Amino acid sequence: MKGLVIKNTGSWYTVLLDDGQLLDCKIKGNFRLKGIRSTNPVAVGDRVVVECETSYITAIEDRRNYIIRKSPNLSKQSHIIAANVDQAFLIVTVNYPETSTTFIDRFLASAEAYRVPVVLVFNKTDLLSDEERHYQQMMVTLYETIGYECREVSAATGEGIDALKALLRGKITLLSGNSGVGKSTLINQLVPGANLRTAEISDAHNTGMHTTTFSEMLQVPMSDSAHDTPAVHSDGSSAPSDASTEGHEAVSWLIDTPGIKGFGTFDMEPEEICGYFKEIFRFARDCRFSNCTHTHEPGCAVIKAVEEHYIAQSRYQSYLSMLEDKEEGKYRKAY
């Protein structure tokens, strides 16, 4: 029987079978012997083959794409955040807590590497001072100029939520971001009945606390559909009436993931990194040397573009920090 992995708790995987049943499964040990250098060889969003009698996942179907980062605890291994996604919403906040541009750029570069479109969702707009709102608008202008869609919302008040929900239609969307940026509150707005726990921001450090401890797919009800169904929960309380996951393209799914503090890039060669920064790549074609690293070489069109403000200094610094990852050969935290 085939199905879709909709929840991963670390040791168990909840699979939505093609006949609509939910089954908690484990993986056989030989999954870890097939050269998959990952802390989680099976990820939420994977299409899998299940042996129903034993509740074992016996095979993973080929992935269309995935979002991956370096495991912070095991530097030689990766952690697959989600697989087979149509797009990602990166939730960022300019304050309460502050999301660094380094973190944003690392996420965007990884998404570019695996061909996952990203929408930047600026949350908590209702809490911003005039100065903070101005800074947010500068960030929106920067990333829209590069070519990324940006949305400004408030999960607390509902501002911008309807427009955001329209972007989910018929797609599998990964929701990611730092701890405390309001992912759980946003999901509670997008998926009525999800009732995810939320937590207050730590006043001492302006940092978030983890409220989501595992990855899970939730079905997003669309109000104008004749086949609306409530969110699919792993306890089986409301499985969809037309739950054949073979036709998941017609269903709107949201993948909730634990908040992450750093984003270590994985499996990128230094000469590839430039290609994952859209605007740097455009200028790099005019460099004097074809193997230019854009760090010190004479005739570097990228360095010139940074000096003339065609490339943002923050983006260039993010590019350099990713090069340093490769030079140091270790996980580097995005502060």
N, C-alpha and C positions, 0 to 999 in steps of 0.2 A: 504494500500500500504506500502511496506517495502522500506527502503533505508539506505544510509550511511551518517552520519553527517560529512560534510567536512569543516564546519566553525562554530566557536562559537564566537560571539561578546559580550557575557555576558547576553544579553536579547533575541537575536534572534539566531536561529540555521539554517544554510543552509544545506538542505538534498538533496543528489543526489539520486533520486528515481530509482528503478530498471528498469523503462522504459526510463531512460536517462534524465528526466526532473529535473530541479533544483527548489526547493521550500523553501522559507523562512518560518520557523516555530517557534512557541512558545511552551512552556510546560505548562501543566495544574498545578495548584497550589498543587494538592494532591501528586505530585512527591516529594515535600518537607516534606510530612507527612508519608513517608514509611520507616522511619528509616535510610535514606541515609544521613549520617553526612558529607556532602560535600557542598562546596560553588558552585559547578557545578554538579548537579545530572546527567546531560547529557554531554558527552565529545566528542571531535573530535575523530573519529574512531568507535564510537558506531553504531551498527546496530539497527535501530529503526522501530517502526510501526507508520505510519502517517495517520491521518484523513484528507484527501486532501481537503474536502469541507470547513473545518474550519482552516486548516493549523496548527493543533495541533499534537504534538508528544504524543501518547497515551501509548506507552510501549517501553521498552528497552530490546533487546534480551540479553541473558546471554553473559557475556564478557569472552573471552579467557584469558585475562590478562589486566593489566593496570599499568601505572606509576603514583605514587601518592606522594605528599609531604604535610607536615603540612601547613595550611594556615597561613601566617605571621600575618594576621590581626585578625583572629578568631582562637585562639590556640586550641580550642576543635573541630575544624572542619578540614577536609582535602580538598585538591584541586587536582583533577584528571587531570594530564597533558595531557594524551591521553589514548585511550583504543584500544585493539585488535591489538597490534603492533607485528611485527615479529622480530624487532631489534631496537636498539637506537644508534645513533651517538652522542656521547658527544663531543662537540667542545671545545677544551681547547687551551690556549695560555700561553707560559711561560713568555711572556711580551706583553704589548700593548693590553689589560691589563694582569696582571698575574692571572692565575687561581690557587687557592690554592689546595693543595693535600687533604685538609679536604673536600672541595666541591666535588672533584672527587670521593673520597672514599664514601661519603654519597650517591652520585648518584648511584655508583656501588652497594652499599649494598641494596638500595631500588630496583634496577633492579633485583638483585639476589632474593630478597624476592618475587618478582612477576614473576620470570622466564622469564626475558627479556634479551636476549644477547646484549652486549654493545661493540661497536667499539670506541676506543678513537681516535679522529681525532685531531692531533696537527696542528693548522693553523698558518699562518703568518711566515712560516719558512724563507721567503725572507727578513724579517726584523731583523733577529737575528744576534747578534755579535757572534764571535767564542766561547766566554765563555757561552753565552746563548744557542747556538747550542749544546755545550757539555752537559749542564744541561738537555736540552730536550732529548738528547740521553740517559742520565742516567734514566730519567723518563720512556722513551719507554722501556728500558731494564727491569726496575722494573716491569712494568705492564705486559709486555709480559711474564716474568718469572712466574708471578702469574697465567697467563692464559688468558689475555685479548689481543685481536687483536688491534694493533696500526697502524695508518697511519699518515705520515707527508706530509702536503700539503700546498699550497699557493693559496688561493682563488683569490688573486689579480693577480697572474701571470699565473694561470692555472696548476701549477706543482702538479702532483699527482691526478688531478681531474678525468681523464679517469679511472684510477684504482679504485677510490672511486665509480664512477658511476656504475661500474660492480657489486659492492656489493649490489646495489639497486634492481637489476633485479628481478621482480616478487614478491617483498616484500613491506610491509608497514613499513616505517622507520621513527622513531621519531628523530627530530633534536633538541638538547637542548644544553644549556650552559649559561655561564654568559653573561650579556650585554656587547657588544663591541668585542666579540671574532670573529666576521665576519660571523655569520650565514646567514645574508641576502645576502652578497657578494657571499658566497658559493652556496646558492640556485640559485642566478642569473647565476652561472656557470652550475649548474646541470639541471636547468629547463629554457631553453632559452625562453624568452618572459615573464618571471615572473615579471621582472622589480621592484623588491622590493627596498624600500628606504634603503639607508645606511647612517651612520653618522660617523663623525670623533671622535676619542678618546679624552677625556678631558685631556689636557696636565697637568693641575694642580694636578689631582689626579690619572692619568693613569687608568681611569675607563671608561666604556662604557655607552652609552645612549640608552634607549629603542627606537627602530625603529619599532618593531613589537608589536602591542597592543592587538592582539587576536590570537587564534590558527586557523590554516587552513591547509587542505590537498591539495597538488598539485600533479597532475599526471606527472610522469617523462617520457618523450619520450625516447624510446630506438631505436637507429639509424638503427639497423639491423632487426627491426620488420616490417612485412608486414602490421601491423595494427597500425602503429605509429599514435598518436594523440597528439595535443598540450595539455598544462596543462589545467586542469579544473579550472576555476575561478568562484567565487561565483556570479559574475554578469551575468553569463550565456553566456558570449561572445564566449566560445569555449568548449562546452560540448562534451564529447567523442562520437564517432560514435557508439561504441559498449559498452555503459556505463552500462550494467548490472552489478551491484556491487555484485551480488551473486557469480560471478566468479572473484572477485577482486584479487585472488591469482595470476592470470596471468598478473596483471597490477602492475606497479611500482608506489608506492605512497610515497611522502615525507610529513611529518607533521611538519610545521613550528610553533614554539612556542615563546612567548615573552621571552626575556632574564631574568634570575633570579639571584639575588644577593646571597641569602642564600638557603640552602636546609635542612629544618627541617624534620626529619623522622617522620613517622606516623604509629601508630598501630603496634609497635614492642615491644615485651616483652624482658627484659634484657637477659634472658637465650637464646633467639633466635638470638641475634645480632651477636654472634660469628660465627654462621652458614652462615652469609652473607659475611664473609671475608674468602675467599677460603683457604689461607695459614694458617690463625689462626686456622681455623676449623681442618685442617690436624694435626697440632701439639696438639690441645686440646684433642685429643683422648688418648694422653699419660700422661695426668695430673693425679696426685695422687687421686684427689677427682672428682667424677662424676659431682658435682655441682659447680665446680671451676669457679670463675668469671674472673680469669686471671688478677687480680689486686694486690693481696697480699699473696695468699695462698702458703704454703710450698709445694714443689714438683710440682709446676706449670710448665708444659713443654712449655707453651707459653712464659712466662717471660724469661725462659732460652733461648728460640729460639731468642727472641729480643736481649738479652745480647750477644748472639753469632752471631748476624747479619743474621740469617736465615729469620727473619721477619723484615721488614723495620721499623725503629722508627716512621716514618711518618704514616704508616698504623696503628701501634699500638696506636698512639695518636688519630687517627681518631676513632678507636674502643672505646677508653676511653671517647671521647667526646660524642659519641652516648649513652654510659651508663649514662653519666651525664644528658643527655636529660631526660631519664626516672626517674632519681633520683630527678631532680628539677621539673619535671612535667610541663615543659614549652617549648615553641619554643626557640631553640638556633640557632642563626645565624652562618652560616659558613663563617667566615671572610676570 
